[in-house]
Amino acid sequence: MTKTTTISHSNYEEQGNAVLVLPDELPEKTRKGILIPRTAKEKPQSGLVIDCGPRCEEVKKGDRIQYSRKSASAIHIEGKLHYYTTEDKIFYIYE
């Protein structure tokens, strides 16, 4: 189960090889128009890197990545859902 944390401000600093990701939006409907219930949706596993720690060597701010769902922790920043993961849990960096 994913732990969710909420912060009301964006006064934070990434540490080590931590990566803050804004996940891609998942579709609300199937191609045929069937609504997907919130409980049936999978946790996103791709998104945009918002910030990364000083020890990150390969990923940088603005990269689009594919990451491990199970290793990411959810956090709400200014009302938007983000995920924390570490650089070693990133499978792919899109170019």
Secondary structure as the mmCIF struct_conf table of DSSP 4:
data_model
#
loop_
_struct_conf.conf_type_id
_struct_conf.id
_struct_conf.beg_label_comp_id
_struct_conf.beg_label_asym_id
_struct_conf.beg_label_seq_id
_struct_conf.end_label_comp_id
_struct_conf.end_label_asym_id
_struct_conf.end_label_seq_id
STRN STRN1 THR A 4 ILE A 7
BEND BEND1 SER A 8 HIS A 9
TURN_TY1_P TURN_TY1_P1 GLY A 16 ASN A 17
STRN STRN2 ALA A 18 PRO A 23
HELX_LH_PP_P HELX_LH_PP_P1 ASP A 24 PRO A 27
BEND BEND2 GLU A 28 GLU A 28
STRN STRN3 LYS A 29 LYS A 29
TURN_TY1_P TURN_TY1_P2 ARG A 31 LYS A 32
BEND BEND3 GLY A 33 GLY A 33
HELX_LH_PP_P HELX_LH_PP_P2 ILE A 34 ILE A 34
STRN STRN4 LEU A 35 LEU A 35
HELX_LH_PP_P HELX_LH_PP_P3 ILE A 36 PRO A 37
HELX_RH_3T_P HELX_RH_3T_P1 ARG A 38 ALA A 40
HELX_LH_PP_P HELX_LH_PP_P4 LYS A 41 PRO A 44
STRN STRN5 SER A 46 CYS A 52
TURN_TY1_P TURN_TY1_P3 PRO A 54 ARG A 55
BEND BEND4 GLU A 57 GLU A 58
TURN_TY1_P TURN_TY1_P4 LYS A 61 GLY A 62
STRN STRN6 ARG A 64 TYR A 67
BEND BEND5 ARG A 69 ARG A 69
TURN_TY1_P TURN_TY1_P5 LYS A 70 SER A 71
STRN STRN7 SER A 73 ILE A 77
TURN_TY1_P TURN_TY1_P6 GLU A 78 GLY A 79
STRN STRN8 LYS A 80 THR A 86
HELX_RH_3T_P HELX_RH_3T_P2 GLU A 87 LYS A 89
STRN STRN9 ILE A 90 TYR A 94
#
